[in-house]
Amino acid sequence: MSLASKTLTLPWPKDLKASDLRAWVKDQLCLHGAPLRWAITAVNHSGQERGAVLQIEAVLIE
């Protein structure tokens, strides 16, 4: 078991409400390891058609 620091860039799905964002981000992080701590550190809006891109910084247990 080890700790890893990762920065992920994830496109925010258009059909995902802000109230459902926490569970979705945790599901995405679980693909890389067990999330210990995480934060959304940036939201980049790339235009109305493409939606937003989230930058996530996380500490994961691998």
PyMOL Python script that loads the backbone (N, CA, C, O; Angstrom):
from pymol import cmd

cmd.read_pdbstr("""\
ATOM      1  N   MET A   1       0.850  -1.171   0.000  1.00  0.00           N
ATOM      2  CA  MET A   1       0.000   0.000   0.000  1.00  0.00           C
ATOM      3  C   MET A   1       0.895   1.234   0.000  1.00  0.00           C
ATOM      4  O   MET A   1       1.849   1.326   0.773  1.00  0.00           O
ATOM      5  N   SER A   2       0.574   2.177  -0.878  1.00  0.00           N
ATOM      6  CA  SER A   2       1.329   3.420  -0.945  1.00  0.00           C
ATOM      7  C   SER A   2       0.377   4.566  -1.273  1.00  0.00           C
ATOM      8  O   SER A   2      -0.744   4.353  -1.735  1.00  0.00           O
ATOM      9  N   LEU A   3       0.851   5.786  -1.022  1.00  0.00           N
ATOM     10  CA  LEU A   3       0.077   6.981  -1.336  1.00  0.00           C
ATOM     11  C   LEU A   3       0.618   7.594  -2.614  1.00  0.00           C
ATOM     12  O   LEU A   3       1.828   7.618  -2.840  1.00  0.00           O
ATOM     13  N   ALA A   4      -0.280   8.085  -3.443  1.00  0.00           N
ATOM     14  CA  ALA A   4       0.115   8.734  -4.689  1.00  0.00           C
ATOM     15  C   ALA A   4      -0.657  10.036  -4.832  1.00  0.00           C
ATOM     16  O   ALA A   4      -1.854  10.099  -4.553  1.00  0.00           O
ATOM     17  N   SER A   5       0.040  11.066  -5.268  1.00  0.00           N
ATOM     18  CA  SER A   5      -0.586  12.352  -5.544  1.00  0.00           C
ATOM     19  C   SER A   5      -0.821  12.440  -7.050  1.00  0.00           C
ATOM     20  O   SER A   5       0.101  12.236  -7.840  1.00  0.00           O
ATOM     21  N   LYS A   6      -2.052  12.743  -7.442  1.00  0.00           N
ATOM     22  CA  LYS A   6      -2.381  12.806  -8.865  1.00  0.00           C
ATOM     23  C   LYS A   6      -3.204  14.043  -9.162  1.00  0.00           C
ATOM     24  O   LYS A   6      -3.968  14.527  -8.327  1.00  0.00           O
ATOM     25  N   THR A   7      -3.026  14.539 -10.372  1.00  0.00           N
ATOM     26  CA  THR A   7      -3.863  15.606 -10.903  1.00  0.00           C
ATOM     27  C   THR A   7      -4.588  15.041 -12.115  1.00  0.00           C
ATOM     28  O   THR A   7      -3.960  14.551 -13.053  1.00  0.00           O
ATOM     29  N   LEU A   8      -5.903  15.112 -12.088  1.00  0.00           N
ATOM     30  CA  LEU A   8      -6.720  14.593 -13.182  1.00  0.00           C
ATOM     31  C   LEU A   8      -7.475  15.736 -13.839  1.00  0.00           C
ATOM     32  O   LEU A   8      -7.872  16.696 -13.178  1.00  0.00           O
ATOM     33  N   THR A   9      -7.666  15.623 -15.127  1.00  0.00           N
ATOM     34  CA  THR A   9      -8.489  16.557 -15.881  1.00  0.00           C
ATOM     35  C   THR A   9      -9.676  15.772 -16.412  1.00  0.00           C
ATOM     36  O   THR A   9      -9.514  14.834 -17.192  1.00  0.00           O
ATOM     37  N   LEU A  10     -10.870  16.163 -15.983  1.00  0.00           N
ATOM     38  CA  LEU A  10     -12.081  15.420 -16.331  1.00  0.00           C
ATOM     39  C   LEU A  10     -13.105  16.342 -16.976  1.00  0.00           C
ATOM     40  O   LEU A  10     -13.373  17.419 -16.444  1.00  0.00           O
ATOM     41  N   PRO A  11     -13.684  15.950 -18.102  1.00  0.00           N
ATOM     42  CA  PRO A  11     -14.775  16.740 -18.678  1.00  0.00           C
ATOM     43  C   PRO A  11     -16.040  16.563 -17.840  1.00  0.00           C
ATOM     44  O   PRO A  11     -16.423  15.440 -17.514  1.00  0.00           O
ATOM     45  N   TRP A  12     -16.676  17.665 -17.498  1.00  0.00           N
ATOM     46  CA  TRP A  12     -17.910  17.621 -16.715  1.00  0.00           C
ATOM     47  C   TRP A  12     -19.052  17.275 -17.671  1.00  0.00           C
ATOM     48  O   TRP A  12     -19.372  18.072 -18.553  1.00  0.00           O
ATOM     49  N   PRO A  13     -19.670  16.107 -17.516  1.00  0.00           N
ATOM     50  CA  PRO A  13     -20.771  15.735 -18.415  1.00  0.00           C
ATOM     51  C   PRO A  13     -21.911  16.752 -18.345  1.00  0.00           C
ATOM     52  O   PRO A  13     -22.301  17.191 -17.263  1.00  0.00           O
ATOM     53  N   LYS A  14     -22.432  17.113 -19.501  1.00  0.00           N
ATOM     54  CA  LYS A  14     -23.487  18.127 -19.560  1.00  0.00           C
ATOM     55  C   LYS A  14     -24.736  17.731 -18.786  1.00  0.00           C
ATOM     56  O   LYS A  14     -25.415  18.588 -18.221  1.00  0.00           O
ATOM     57  N   ASP A  15     -25.042  16.442 -18.757  1.00  0.00           N
ATOM     58  CA  ASP A  15     -26.272  15.999 -18.099  1.00  0.00           C
ATOM     59  C   ASP A  15     -26.106  15.779 -16.597  1.00  0.00           C
ATOM     60  O   ASP A  15     -27.050  15.351 -15.932  1.00  0.00           O
ATOM     61  N   LEU A  16     -24.929  16.061 -16.055  1.00  0.00           N
ATOM     62  CA  LEU A  16     -24.662  15.851 -14.629  1.00  0.00           C
ATOM     63  C   LEU A  16     -24.906  17.142 -13.850  1.00  0.00           C
ATOM     64  O   LEU A  16     -24.269  18.163 -14.109  1.00  0.00           O
ATOM     65  N   LYS A  17     -25.836  17.086 -12.894  1.00  0.00           N
ATOM     66  CA  LYS A  17     -26.137  18.256 -12.068  1.00  0.00           C
ATOM     67  C   LYS A  17     -25.035  18.460 -11.035  1.00  0.00           C
ATOM     68  O   LYS A  17     -24.342  17.514 -10.661  1.00  0.00           O
ATOM     69  N   ALA A  18     -24.878  19.686 -10.580  1.00  0.00           N
ATOM     70  CA  ALA A  18     -23.859  19.999  -9.573  1.00  0.00           C
ATOM     71  C   ALA A  18     -24.078  19.189  -8.298  1.00  0.00           C
ATOM     72  O   ALA A  18     -23.114  18.819  -7.627  1.00  0.00           O
ATOM     73  N   SER A  19     -25.319  18.916  -7.965  1.00  0.00           N
ATOM     74  CA  SER A  19     -25.607  18.152  -6.746  1.00  0.00           C
ATOM     75  C   SER A  19     -25.142  16.696  -6.849  1.00  0.00           C
ATOM     76  O   SER A  19     -24.981  16.029  -5.827  1.00  0.00           O
ATOM     77  N   ASP A  20     -24.927  16.203  -8.058  1.00  0.00           N
ATOM     78  CA  ASP A  20     -24.457  14.830  -8.270  1.00  0.00           C
ATOM     79  C   ASP A  20     -22.956  14.755  -8.539  1.00  0.00           C
ATOM     80  O   ASP A  20     -22.413  13.671  -8.753  1.00  0.00           O
ATOM     81  N   LEU A  21     -22.294  15.896  -8.527  1.00  0.00           N
ATOM     82  CA  LEU A  21     -20.888  15.962  -8.922  1.00  0.00           C
ATOM     83  C   LEU A  21     -19.967  15.204  -7.967  1.00  0.00           C
ATOM     84  O   LEU A  21     -19.042  14.531  -8.421  1.00  0.00           O
ATOM     85  N   ARG A  22     -20.196  15.297  -6.671  1.00  0.00           N
ATOM     86  CA  ARG A  22     -19.322  14.642  -5.688  1.00  0.00           C
ATOM     87  C   ARG A  22     -19.235  13.132  -5.928  1.00  0.00           C
ATOM     88  O   ARG A  22     -18.141  12.568  -5.977  1.00  0.00           O
ATOM     89  N   ALA A  23     -20.374  12.492  -6.073  1.00  0.00           N
ATOM     90  CA  ALA A  23     -20.388  11.037  -6.285  1.00  0.00           C
ATOM     91  C   ALA A  23     -19.706  10.671  -7.601  1.00  0.00           C
ATOM     92  O   ALA A  23     -18.980   9.679  -7.670  1.00  0.00           O
ATOM     93  N   TRP A  24     -19.935  11.464  -8.640  1.00  0.00           N
ATOM     94  CA  TRP A  24     -19.326  11.187  -9.944  1.00  0.00           C
ATOM     95  C   TRP A  24     -17.804  11.319  -9.880  1.00  0.00           C
ATOM     96  O   TRP A  24     -17.085  10.472 -10.411  1.00  0.00           O
ATOM     97  N   VAL A  25     -17.311  12.379  -9.231  1.00  0.00           N
ATOM     98  CA  VAL A  25     -15.861  12.566  -9.103  1.00  0.00           C
ATOM     99  C   VAL A  25     -15.255  11.407  -8.313  1.00  0.00           C
ATOM    100  O   VAL A  25     -14.211  10.879  -8.694  1.00  0.00           O
ATOM    101  N   LYS A  26     -15.896  11.011  -7.226  1.00  0.00           N
ATOM    102  CA  LYS A  26     -15.382   9.879  -6.439  1.00  0.00           C
ATOM    103  C   LYS A  26     -15.335   8.600  -7.268  1.00  0.00           C
ATOM    104  O   LYS A  26     -14.385   7.824  -7.158  1.00  0.00           O
ATOM    105  N   ASP A  27     -16.346   8.376  -8.092  1.00  0.00           N
ATOM    106  CA  ASP A  27     -16.338   7.205  -8.976  1.00  0.00           C
ATOM    107  C   ASP A  27     -15.168   7.266  -9.958  1.00  0.00           C
ATOM    108  O   ASP A  27     -14.519   6.254 -10.220  1.00  0.00           O
ATOM    109  N   GLN A  28     -14.905   8.449 -10.495  1.00  0.00           N
ATOM    110  CA  GLN A  28     -13.790   8.605 -11.433  1.00  0.00           C
ATOM    111  C   GLN A  28     -12.454   8.377 -10.740  1.00  0.00           C
ATOM    112  O   GLN A  28     -11.552   7.766 -11.313  1.00  0.00           O
ATOM    113  N   LEU A  29     -12.323   8.866  -9.510  1.00  0.00           N
ATOM    114  CA  LEU A  29     -11.078   8.686  -8.759  1.00  0.00           C
ATOM    115  C   LEU A  29     -10.836   7.220  -8.421  1.00  0.00           C
ATOM    116  O   LEU A  29      -9.691   6.768  -8.412  1.00  0.00           O
ATOM    117  N   CYS A  30     -11.894   6.481  -8.147  1.00  0.00           N
ATOM    118  CA  CYS A  30     -11.754   5.061  -7.792  1.00  0.00           C
ATOM    119  C   CYS A  30     -11.157   4.242  -8.930  1.00  0.00           C
ATOM    120  O   CYS A  30     -10.649   3.146  -8.697  1.00  0.00           O
ATOM    121  N   LEU A  31     -11.210   4.749 -10.144  1.00  0.00           N
ATOM    122  CA  LEU A  31     -10.571   4.066 -11.266  1.00  0.00           C
ATOM    123  C   LEU A  31      -9.050   4.094 -11.145  1.00  0.00           C
ATOM    124  O   LEU A  31      -8.361   3.294 -11.776  1.00  0.00           O
ATOM    125  N   HIS A  32      -8.524   5.019 -10.331  1.00  0.00           N
ATOM    126  CA  HIS A  32      -7.076   5.202 -10.183  1.00  0.00           C
ATOM    127  C   HIS A  32      -6.558   4.733  -8.831  1.00  0.00           C
ATOM    128  O   HIS A  32      -5.347   4.610  -8.650  1.00  0.00           O
ATOM    129  N   GLY A  33      -7.439   4.469  -7.888  1.00  0.00           N
ATOM    130  CA  GLY A  33      -7.064   4.060  -6.536  1.00  0.00           C
ATOM    131  C   GLY A  33      -8.147   4.494  -5.564  1.00  0.00           C
ATOM    132  O   GLY A  33      -9.159   5.067  -5.966  1.00  0.00           O
ATOM    133  N   ALA A  34      -7.932   4.221  -4.290  1.00  0.00           N
ATOM    134  CA  ALA A  34      -8.902   4.616  -3.268  1.00  0.00           C
ATOM    135  C   ALA A  34      -8.626   6.061  -2.849  1.00  0.00           C
ATOM    136  O   ALA A  34      -7.544   6.348  -2.337  1.00  0.00           O
ATOM    137  N   PRO A  35      -9.575   6.976  -3.052  1.00  0.00           N
ATOM    138  CA  PRO A  35      -9.332   8.377  -2.712  1.00  0.00           C
ATOM    139  C   PRO A  35      -9.249   8.600  -1.198  1.00  0.00           C
ATOM    140  O   PRO A  35     -10.144   8.215  -0.446  1.00  0.00           O
ATOM    141  N   LEU A  36      -8.158   9.229  -0.777  1.00  0.00           N
ATOM    142  CA  LEU A  36      -7.990   9.601   0.622  1.00  0.00           C
ATOM    143  C   LEU A  36      -8.469  11.039   0.816  1.00  0.00           C
ATOM    144  O   LEU A  36      -9.258  11.327   1.715  1.00  0.00           O
ATOM    145  N   ARG A  37      -7.979  11.935  -0.040  1.00  0.00           N
ATOM    146  CA  ARG A  37      -8.400  13.345  -0.051  1.00  0.00           C
ATOM    147  C   ARG A  37      -8.431  13.803  -1.494  1.00  0.00           C
ATOM    148  O   ARG A  37      -7.643  13.344  -2.321  1.00  0.00           O
ATOM    149  N   TRP A  38      -9.346  14.709  -1.788  1.00  0.00           N
ATOM    150  CA  TRP A  38      -9.378  15.255  -3.135  1.00  0.00           C
ATOM    151  C   TRP A  38     -10.038  16.628  -3.116  1.00  0.00           C
ATOM    152  O   TRP A  38     -10.754  16.982  -2.180  1.00  0.00           O
ATOM    153  N   ALA A  39      -9.778  17.394  -4.178  1.00  0.00           N
ATOM    154  CA  ALA A  39     -10.360  18.729  -4.300  1.00  0.00           C
ATOM    155  C   ALA A  39     -10.475  19.099  -5.771  1.00  0.00           C
ATOM    156  O   ALA A  39      -9.641  18.715  -6.590  1.00  0.00           O
ATOM    157  N   ILE A  40     -11.517  19.847  -6.090  1.00  0.00           N
ATOM    158  CA  ILE A  40     -11.621  20.458  -7.412  1.00  0.00           C
ATOM    159  C   ILE A  40     -10.824  21.751  -7.324  1.00  0.00           C
ATOM    160  O   ILE A  40     -11.178  22.651  -6.562  1.00  0.00           O
ATOM    161  N   THR A  41      -9.753  21.845  -8.098  1.00  0.00           N
ATOM    162  CA  THR A  41      -8.871  23.005  -7.993  1.00  0.00           C
ATOM    163  C   THR A  41      -9.055  24.000  -9.129  1.00  0.00           C
ATOM    164  O   THR A  41      -8.550  25.120  -9.055  1.00  0.00           O
ATOM    165  N   ALA A  42      -9.771  23.611 -10.177  1.00  0.00           N
ATOM    166  CA  ALA A  42     -10.040  24.538 -11.278  1.00  0.00           C
ATOM    167  C   ALA A  42     -11.229  24.033 -12.080  1.00  0.00           C
ATOM    168  O   ALA A  42     -11.451  22.829 -12.212  1.00  0.00           O
ATOM    169  N   VAL A  43     -11.987  24.988 -12.612  1.00  0.00           N
ATOM    170  CA  VAL A  43     -13.071  24.683 -13.545  1.00  0.00           C
ATOM    171  C   VAL A  43     -12.847  25.575 -14.754  1.00  0.00           C
ATOM    172  O   VAL A  43     -12.920  26.800 -14.658  1.00  0.00           O
ATOM    173  N   ASN A  44     -12.574  24.949 -15.891  1.00  0.00           N
ATOM    174  CA  ASN A  44     -12.318  25.692 -17.124  1.00  0.00           C
ATOM    175  C   ASN A  44     -13.513  25.538 -18.052  1.00  0.00           C
ATOM    176  O   ASN A  44     -13.892  24.427 -18.422  1.00  0.00           O
ATOM    177  N   HIS A  45     -14.096  26.667 -18.418  1.00  0.00           N
ATOM    178  CA  HIS A  45     -15.234  26.657 -19.334  1.00  0.00           C
ATOM    179  C   HIS A  45     -14.688  26.829 -20.741  1.00  0.00           C
ATOM    180  O   HIS A  45     -14.114  27.866 -21.075  1.00  0.00           O
ATOM    181  N   SER A  46     -14.872  25.806 -21.562  1.00  0.00           N
ATOM    182  CA  SER A  46     -14.289  25.813 -22.901  1.00  0.00           C
ATOM    183  C   SER A  46     -15.307  26.170 -23.979  1.00  0.00           C
ATOM    184  O   SER A  46     -15.063  25.927 -25.161  1.00  0.00           O
ATOM    185  N   GLY A  47     -16.408  26.726 -23.599  1.00  0.00           N
ATOM    186  CA  GLY A  47     -17.445  27.101 -24.553  1.00  0.00           C
ATOM    187  C   GLY A  47     -18.756  26.418 -24.210  1.00  0.00           C
ATOM    188  O   GLY A  47     -18.773  25.401 -23.517  1.00  0.00           O
ATOM    189  N   GLN A  48     -19.843  26.972 -24.691  1.00  0.00           N
ATOM    190  CA  GLN A  48     -21.162  26.445 -24.348  1.00  0.00           C
ATOM    191  C   GLN A  48     -21.390  25.049 -24.902  1.00  0.00           C
ATOM    192  O   GLN A  48     -22.074  24.244 -24.269  1.00  0.00           O
ATOM    193  N   GLU A  49     -20.840  24.743 -26.060  1.00  0.00           N
ATOM    194  CA  GLU A  49     -21.090  23.446 -26.682  1.00  0.00           C
ATOM    195  C   GLU A  49     -20.322  22.323 -25.996  1.00  0.00           C
ATOM    196  O   GLU A  49     -20.845  21.219 -25.844  1.00  0.00           O
ATOM    197  N   ARG A  50     -19.090  22.593 -25.583  1.00  0.00           N
ATOM    198  CA  ARG A  50     -18.261  21.529 -25.021  1.00  0.00           C
ATOM    199  C   ARG A  50     -18.367  21.422 -23.506  1.00  0.00           C
ATOM    200  O   ARG A  50     -17.918  20.426 -22.939  1.00  0.00           O
ATOM    201  N   GLY A  51     -18.933  22.395 -22.844  1.00  0.00           N
ATOM    202  CA  GLY A  51     -19.089  22.332 -21.394  1.00  0.00           C
ATOM    203  C   GLY A  51     -17.822  22.693 -20.647  1.00  0.00           C
ATOM    204  O   GLY A  51     -16.946  23.373 -21.180  1.00  0.00           O
ATOM    205  N   ALA A  52     -17.731  22.230 -19.405  1.00  0.00           N
ATOM    206  CA  ALA A  52     -16.621  22.585 -18.526  1.00  0.00           C
ATOM    207  C   ALA A  52     -15.680  21.395 -18.347  1.00  0.00           C
ATOM    208  O   ALA A  52     -16.056  20.236 -18.520  1.00  0.00           O
ATOM    209  N   VAL A  53     -14.445  21.734 -17.992  1.00  0.00           N
ATOM    210  CA  VAL A  53     -13.430  20.728 -17.690  1.00  0.00           C
ATOM    211  C   VAL A  53     -12.980  20.969 -16.254  1.00  0.00           C
ATOM    212  O   VAL A  53     -12.638  22.092 -15.884  1.00  0.00           O
ATOM    213  N   LEU A  54     -12.981  19.907 -15.448  1.00  0.00           N
ATOM    214  CA  LEU A  54     -12.595  19.996 -14.042  1.00  0.00           C
ATOM    215  C   LEU A  54     -11.154  19.548 -13.865  1.00  0.00           C
ATOM    216  O   LEU A  54     -10.718  18.568 -14.468  1.00  0.00           O
ATOM    217  N   GLN A  55     -10.425  20.269 -13.039  1.00  0.00           N
ATOM    218  CA  GLN A  55      -9.102  19.812 -12.622  1.00  0.00           C
ATOM    219  C   GLN A  55      -9.241  19.315 -11.194  1.00  0.00           C
ATOM    220  O   GLN A  55      -9.683  20.054 -10.314  1.00  0.00           O
ATOM    221  N   ILE A  56      -8.867  18.071 -10.967  1.00  0.00           N
ATOM    222  CA  ILE A  56      -8.990  17.425  -9.665  1.00  0.00           C
ATOM    223  C   ILE A  56      -7.597  17.086  -9.158  1.00  0.00           C
ATOM    224  O   ILE A  56      -6.812  16.460  -9.870  1.00  0.00           O
ATOM    225  N   GLU A  57      -7.288  17.493  -7.941  1.00  0.00           N
ATOM    226  CA  GLU A  57      -6.046  17.076  -7.294  1.00  0.00           C
ATOM    227  C   GLU A  57      -6.429  16.118  -6.181  1.00  0.00           C
ATOM    228  O   GLU A  57      -7.323  16.400  -5.382  1.00  0.00           O
ATOM    229  N   ALA A  58      -5.739  14.972  -6.135  1.00  0.00           N
ATOM    230  CA  ALA A  58      -6.134  13.929  -5.195  1.00  0.00           C
ATOM    231  C   ALA A  58      -4.927  13.208  -4.621  1.00  0.00           C
ATOM    232  O   ALA A  58      -3.870  13.124  -5.248  1.00  0.00           O
ATOM    233  N   VAL A  59      -5.110  12.688  -3.411  1.00  0.00           N
ATOM    234  CA  VAL A  59      -4.178  11.739  -2.814  1.00  0.00           C
ATOM    235  C   VAL A  59      -4.916  10.408  -2.803  1.00  0.00           C
ATOM    236  O   VAL A  59      -6.003  10.284  -2.238  1.00  0.00           O
ATOM    237  N   LEU A  60      -4.300   9.415  -3.439  1.00  0.00           N
ATOM    238  CA  LEU A  60      -4.934   8.113  -3.598  1.00  0.00           C
ATOM    239  C   LEU A  60      -4.121   7.033  -2.902  1.00  0.00           C
ATOM    240  O   LEU A  60      -2.892   7.091  -2.863  1.00  0.00           O
ATOM    241  N   ILE A  61      -4.817   6.055  -2.357  1.00  0.00           N
ATOM    242  CA  ILE A  61      -4.169   4.876  -1.795  1.00  0.00           C
ATOM    243  C   ILE A  61      -4.119   3.839  -2.910  1.00  0.00           C
ATOM    244  O   ILE A  61      -5.147   3.438  -3.456  1.00  0.00           O
ATOM    245  N   GLU A  62      -2.899   3.415  -3.234  1.00  0.00           N
ATOM    246  CA  GLU A  62      -2.733   2.438  -4.322  1.00  0.00           C
ATOM    247  C   GLU A  62      -2.306   1.099  -3.783  1.00  0.00           C
ATOM    248  O   GLU A  62      -2.118   0.155  -4.550  1.00  0.00           O
TER     249      GLU A  62
END
""", "prot")
cmd.dss("prot")
cmd.show_as("cartoon", "prot")
cmd.util.cbc("prot")
cmd.orient("prot")
